[in-house]
Amino acid sequence: MKLPNGYGTVYKLSGNRRNPFVARKTTGWETDKNGRKKQIMSTIGYFPDRNKALQALAEYNSSPYDLTMSQATFAQVYELWSKEAYSTGSRSKANNYKSAYKRCEPIYNKKMIDLRPPILQQLLDNIPNPTYDKVTRTKKLLNQIYKFCIQKDYLRTNFAENLEIKIKSNRDEKTPFSSDEIKFLWDNVGQNDYVKSILMLIYSGLRINELLDLKIEDVRLDQQIFYVRKSKTDSGIRIVPIADKVLPFWKEFISKSKCEYAFTTVNGAHFTYTNFHKKYWTPLLEKLGLNHTIHETRHTCITQLIQNGADMTIVKHIVGHKSVMNLTERVYTHIENQKLIDTINIIP
């Protein structure tokens, strides 16, 4: 069947191919050196049979998109996406995406239009030394790239959306610091300044990047509070109380800072998550003989508050779990700073 003029074309490629049928469309004209007009053809995609190729061509004609950019490689599209994505959002989120991008090296030079679920699934399945977080974050990056392409009319389908994560999560296996371990930390607080950081996290419920990104200008030592202005979630933007027990530690770290951030390295410089985790947290926990993740300090704070009878609405305010509040808690509850301080102080 002959297709209408200007509609596009479908034909079969030679050789033994998985997707031998190609759908193409004229996207412009150019003049050759002899002054003759020549079509500029762009590829819509490759398909296993003629019907699928015709369907893709029909869908394109019904709702055209940018075929030129659909020919761009994954790396090229990532560069365009990252310029927009990294201009907003937290530094920690950007670092997670950059790490995920490094794991996508096998598809850097592949055209977006040639990427299909089997290729993307193989990428996830073959991540070196895989963990649930690595695989999940890589899939999330792929999703963001495809959403960007669809938004910009480069592509029509998100092939990353239904990829399978074949490694189990251990996120629910959180072990809070026990009361004996908290006492042990207090007994060893003079051994290393960064034992104090563990206690600062336990007595605040902060996510680690909330602490690392906290600026001195957002800390009110005289009021024993600080403002979290950058967080993983919108509900994480909040006022956090400083417990009486760790107030001296906050004063100490701020006095040693040589930059705009409240919590710093031994040289008074801004921490990155990797630097804190590898050079401070891991060696310190090994030296103390403890086995905990950084996030378990937050879990410890919540556990201690609940075990010691804290009001759950106040707990949610302190740790930034407003998303699980009911309507009354979210809209009608105003909690005074002193009430927040009194609550965090119930942790022994």
N, C-alpha and C positions, 0 to 999 in steps of 0.2 A: 504494500500500500504506500502510495506516494504521499509524503507529508506536505502540508501547505507551505508556500514560499515564506521564508522568514521564521518558520516554526522551530527549526533546528533539525538535527539529523541523528540517527541511530545506526550503527554498523558494527559488524563483528571483526575483532582483531585476529590476526593469524596466530598460529601456535597453540600450545596446550596451556590455557590460562584458567585460573579459578573464576575470574570475572571477565569473560572475553568480549562482552558487549559494552560499547562506549556510547554515551549520550553527549552531544556537543551542541553549542549554540553560537550563532554569530553575534559578537558583542561590539563590532565596529568594522570600520573599513580603513585601509591604508593604500597609498599610491606607490607602486613599485618604480624602479628606475626608468622604466619604459613608459611611465605615465598611465599605466593601467591600474584600475581599482582592484583591490584584493581583499577578501574577507579576513577578518581577525576572528578566529574560532577559539572558544574557551570550552574546557571540558566540565561537564556537570558531574560526571562520575562513571565508575565502571561497575558492571552488573553481571550476575550469573546467566541471565536470559534476556531476550529481547523485550518481553512484556514489562519487566522491572525497569529496563532502561527507558522505555516509552513512558512509563508511569512517572519516572523522575523528570523527564523532559516536560511532561504535561504539568506537573506540579511547579516546575520552574516558570513555565509560561503563565501559569495562573498567579504565581506570587514570586516575581523575579528577585534575585539577590545578587550580591557582588561576586561574579564568577572570577574576576581577576584576583581578589584577595583569597578566594577559596583555594587558589593554587599555591598560596604561601605555605612555607614550612611551619612546623610546630614552633621552632625556635623564633622565627620571624613574628608569628602571632603572639608568642609569649612576651617579646620585647614591647609590642604595642600595648598589650594588656597590662604589663607591669608598670608602664608609665602612668597609667590611670590608677591602678590598684594601690601602688605604693605611695601615691601622693596623699592618701587618706588612710586612716586606720592605724593600729598600734605597730610599734617596731617589732614586737614579738611575733605578731601575725605575719608580717613581711618576712621575717627570718624563717618561719615555718614554711612559707611558700617557696622561698629561695632554696631551702634544703630539699623540698619536694621536687623542684625543677631539676636539681642535679641528678635525681633518681630517674628522670625522664630522658637521659642522654641517648638511649637507643632509638628514640623517635625524633630527636632534634631536627634531622634533615628530611624527614618524611613530610610530604604535603598533607595538609589538614584533610583535603578531599580524599586522600588514600587511606587515612586512618579509619579502621573499622573495629567493632567490639572485640574480635579475636586478637587483633594486634594490641589493643589497650589492655585486655585481660592478661595477655602474656607478659606485658610490661609489669603489671601489678604482681603477678605470680612469681616473677623472677627477680624481685627486688633483693639485693644482697642483705644478709643478716636481717630478715624481715621482723618487724614488730607490728602490733596492731596499729599503733600510732603512725608509724612510717607509711603503712599501706593506706590507712584512712586519709592521711594528709595528702598523699599523692593522688588518690582518687578525687579528693576535694579540689586540688589544683586543676586536674583535668576537667572537672565540672565547671569551674570558673572560666577556664579557657573557652569551653564550648558555649557557655552562656554569653560570653563576650562576643563570640563569632555570630551567634544568633541575633544578639542585640544590634550588631553592626551590619547585619544582612550579608555576612560572609558565608554562612551555612544555614541549613534548615533543621538539622537533627542533632540532638545531644547524645552522642554515642557513649559518653562516660556515665550517663545517668544510672544505668542498670548493671554496672560492673559489680562483680562479686568480690567481697572481702573474705578470703578463705582462711584467715588466721583469727583465732579467738581472742576476744578482749579480756583483759584481767582488771578492767577498771573497777569492778565491784569488790575486788579483793584488797580493800584498804585496811590497813592495820594502824590504828591511832597509837601514839606514844602512850604508854601506861603511866599511871600516877607515879610508880617507882622510877620510871625512866625520866619523867619530868623532874623529880627530886634529884636524880643522878645528874641531870644537866645543870641544875642549880649548884650542886656540890662541885661541879667542874667549870663553873663560869669564869674562873680566874685563869684557867689553863690556856684558853684561846679566845680572842675577841669575838670570833665568829660562832662560838657557842651561844653568845648573846643573840645572834641573828636567828638561831633556831627558836629561842624563847620569844623573840619579838614576833615571829610568825605564829607561834602557838597562841600567844596572848593577843592576837588581833584577827586571826582567821583570814589573813591576806593570801591571795594567790601570789606566787613568787614574782611574776612580772609586774604586779601592782606595787610591790615593794621596790623592785629595781627601777621602775619608772617614776617613782614618787619624787616630786620636786620640793625643795626646802620651802619655797614660797607657799606651798599648800599645807604646811605643818604649823599648827598653833600650839606650841609647847605650853604656853600659859593657860590654855583652855583644855589641854590634854586631848586634843582631837587632831585629825588630819582629813583632807579631802582627797578621795580617790577620783581622779578625773579621766584616767585611761584604764579601761578594764575590758575583759573578754566579752562581757555582755552589757547591755544598757542598764540592767538592774544592778550591775556592779559599780556604777557611779554613785558614790555615797559618802557619808560622814562615818569615820571609824574612830572609836575611842582608844586612848592610850592607857593601858592598865598601870596602876601605881607602881607595880613591881618592875616593869620594864621601862618606865619613864627615864631613868638615868641612862639606859642604853641608847635611847633615841637622842638624848642630849649629846652623848658622847660621839655618836656617829656623825651627827650634824656638825659638831664642832671640828671634826677632822676632815670634813668634805672640802675639796678644792674645786668643786664644780657646782652646778645648779641642783644636783641630786642629793637626797637626804641620806641614802645608804650607799656606801662606796667601798672600793677596794682598799687595801692597806696603804696605797699611795694616794687615796682621796679621789680616785677617778671613777667615772661611771661604769657600772657593771653591765656586761652582757649576760644573758642566761647561760650560755655555754661556758663562759669564764667562771661564773659563780658555781655552776654544777660540777665542772671537771676539776677546777683548781681549789675550790673551797669546800663545797658540800661533801663530795665523795671522799676525799682524804680525811676530812674531819670525822665523818660518821665511822669510817674504818678505824680511825685512831680511838674513838670512843667505844668501839665494839657494838654499835647500833646498826640496825638494818631497817631503814625507812626511806621512802621517797619524800621529796620536798612537799608534794601535795598533801602528804599525810599530816603535816603540821596543821593545815586548814581543817582536815577531818578531825584532828585532835581537839582543836578549839571548839568546834561544834559539839563534839562528844562531851567534853568537859562542861560546857555551858548547860547542856541538857541534863547531864547527870547531877549537876548541882542546882537544878530547879529554876533555870532561867526562863523567862517568858519567851515563848516561841516567836511571837511577833518581833520582839527586840532582837532575838538571835538572827532572824532573817534580815533585819536592817543592818546589823553589824557585818555579816558575812556577804551581803549582797545577793540574797535569794528572794528578792522581791517578786520575781516571776512566779513563784509558787504561793504567793500571798493571795488571800481572797480579796474581794472588792473593797471591803471595809478596811482591811489592813493597808491596801495600796493607796487608797484615796483619802480616807478619813483619819488615819493615824499619824499624829505628829509626835515624835519622841524627842524630849529634851536631851541635850548633850550630857547632862549630869546623870540621867537615867541610863544612857549608854555606858558611861564610865562605871557606874555602880554595877551594871550587869557584867561587864568584862572583868571586873575585880573579884567576882565570885569564883573565878578559876583559882584553885589553891596555889 
